[in-house]
Amino acid sequence: MKNFILSVALVATTVLFANPIEKTEATAISKQKRSEIIKTTTKTVYFWEINTATGYASGYTVSAAQAKKTIKLMSQNDFVTYKIIEAYK
């Protein structure tokens, strides 16, 4: 009986204090911000976006390899529903 009560208490505590996965709000880089970024550099700029089951992220790099690497890191252990890389000169 004692083991049963301890097991129930452990399960109840685990359920009460478990953190559900929270989905974050999407905050994309606006077109105005993109144009400002493009004007400040002479190199090609790669804007990337990724949408996964647990959230959304976007950003920019100055190489396609860095954009792909970032997307790969962001999508580890998660289900990717959308990803894109756009290049602007």
DONU-746241 format. One record per residue (C-alpha): residue number from 0; x, y, z. Coordinates in nm, 2 decimals, padded with zeros to 4 digits, always signed. Layout:
N
[rec NUM,[X,Y,Z]]
...
END
This chain:
89
[rec 0,[+00.00,+00.00,+00.00]]
[rec 1,[+00.28,+00.23,+00.09]]
[rec 2,[+00.45,+00.18,-00.26]]
[rec 3,[+00.12,+00.24,-00.43]]
[rec 4,[+00.07,+00.58,-00.25]]
[rec 5,[+00.43,+00.68,-00.33]]
[rec 6,[+00.38,+00.59,-00.70]]
[rec 7,[+00.06,+00.79,-00.72]]
[rec 8,[+00.22,+01.09,-00.56]]
[rec 9,[+00.51,+01.06,-00.80]]
[rec 10,[+00.29,+01.05,-01.10]]
[rec 11,[+00.07,+01.33,-00.97]]
[rec 12,[+00.38,+01.55,-00.91]]
[rec 13,[+00.52,+01.48,-01.25]]
[rec 14,[+00.19,+01.57,-01.42]]
[rec 15,[+00.14,+01.89,-01.22]]
[rec 16,[+00.49,+02.02,-01.28]]
[rec 17,[+00.54,+01.91,-01.64]]
[rec 18,[+00.61,+02.20,-01.88]]
[rec 19,[+00.41,+02.18,-02.20]]
[rec 20,[+00.58,+02.29,-02.51]]
[rec 21,[+00.48,+02.64,-02.58]]
[rec 22,[+00.45,+02.77,-02.94]]
[rec 23,[+00.61,+03.10,-02.99]]
[rec 24,[+00.46,+03.39,-03.19]]
[rec 25,[+00.60,+03.45,-03.54]]
[rec 26,[+00.80,+03.77,-03.57]]
[rec 27,[+00.93,+03.79,-03.93]]
[rec 28,[+01.17,+04.05,-04.05]]
[rec 29,[+00.97,+04.32,-04.22]]
[rec 30,[+01.02,+04.42,-04.58]]
[rec 31,[+01.13,+04.77,-04.45]]
[rec 32,[+01.39,+04.61,-04.22]]
[rec 33,[+01.51,+04.38,-04.51]]
[rec 34,[+01.57,+04.68,-04.74]]
[rec 35,[+01.76,+04.86,-04.46]]
[rec 36,[+01.98,+04.55,-04.41]]
[rec 37,[+02.04,+04.52,-04.79]]
[rec 38,[+02.14,+04.88,-04.82]]
[rec 39,[+02.40,+04.86,-04.55]]
[rec 40,[+02.61,+04.58,-04.71]]
[rec 41,[+02.78,+04.53,-05.04]]
[rec 42,[+02.76,+04.14,-05.01]]
[rec 43,[+02.47,+03.92,-05.10]]
[rec 44,[+02.24,+03.88,-04.80]]
[rec 45,[+02.06,+03.55,-04.74]]
[rec 46,[+01.73,+03.58,-04.54]]
[rec 47,[+01.61,+03.26,-04.39]]
[rec 48,[+01.28,+03.15,-04.22]]
[rec 49,[+01.19,+02.83,-04.05]]
[rec 50,[+00.86,+02.72,-03.90]]
[rec 51,[+00.86,+02.41,-03.68]]
[rec 52,[+00.60,+02.23,-03.47]]
[rec 53,[+00.73,+02.43,-03.16]]
[rec 54,[+00.80,+02.77,-03.30]]
[rec 55,[+00.92,+03.01,-03.57]]
[rec 56,[+01.25,+03.18,-03.64]]
[rec 57,[+01.39,+03.41,-03.90]]
[rec 58,[+01.72,+03.59,-03.96]]
[rec 59,[+01.99,+03.67,-04.21]]
[rec 60,[+02.34,+03.58,-04.30]]
[rec 61,[+02.60,+03.67,-04.56]]
[rec 62,[+02.65,+03.32,-04.70]]
[rec 63,[+02.42,+03.04,-04.82]]
[rec 64,[+02.62,+02.79,-04.62]]
[rec 65,[+02.56,+02.98,-04.29]]
[rec 66,[+02.19,+03.00,-04.37]]
[rec 67,[+02.16,+02.63,-04.43]]
[rec 68,[+02.37,+02.55,-04.12]]
[rec 69,[+02.14,+02.77,-03.91]]
[rec 70,[+01.83,+02.61,-04.04]]
[rec 71,[+01.97,+02.27,-03.98]]
[rec 72,[+02.05,+02.36,-03.62]]
[rec 73,[+01.71,+02.51,-03.56]]
[rec 74,[+01.53,+02.20,-03.70]]
[rec 75,[+01.72,+01.94,-03.49]]
[rec 76,[+01.48,+01.72,-03.30]]
[rec 77,[+01.17,+01.90,-03.44]]
[rec 78,[+00.92,+01.86,-03.72]]
[rec 79,[+00.98,+02.13,-03.99]]
[rec 80,[+00.66,+02.26,-04.16]]
[rec 81,[+00.82,+02.54,-04.36]]
[rec 82,[+01.17,+02.67,-04.45]]
[rec 83,[+01.30,+02.92,-04.70]]
[rec 84,[+01.62,+03.10,-04.80]]
[rec 85,[+01.60,+03.41,-05.01]]
[rec 86,[+01.91,+03.59,-05.15]]
[rec 87,[+01.92,+03.96,-05.22]]
[rec 88,[+02.21,+04.16,-05.37]]
END
